[in-house]
Amino acid sequence: MKSSWMDDWVERGFYFLGYQLTLDNITPASSTIEKFKRRIARLYEQGAGSIRIGRYV
């Protein structure tokens, strides 16, 4: 039985709304993690306290 392109696509995984979805798990996309780190750094540089940063997290 030959698998379709859709089966191959799902097995490799795909990105949707900032997450990488595979048959095994769902993880944040690497670009989502980088944006998250930049946002926290920006909040810190603007003088945000740990409470404000904690609310973001």
Sequence and secondary structure as in RCSB ss.txt:
>XXXX:A:sequence
MKSSWMDDWVERGFYFLGYQLTLDNITPASSTIEKFKRRIARLYEQGAGSIRIGRYV
>XXXX:A:secstr
    HHHHHHHH EEETTEEE SS EEE HHHHHHHHHHHHHHHHTT  HHHHHHH 
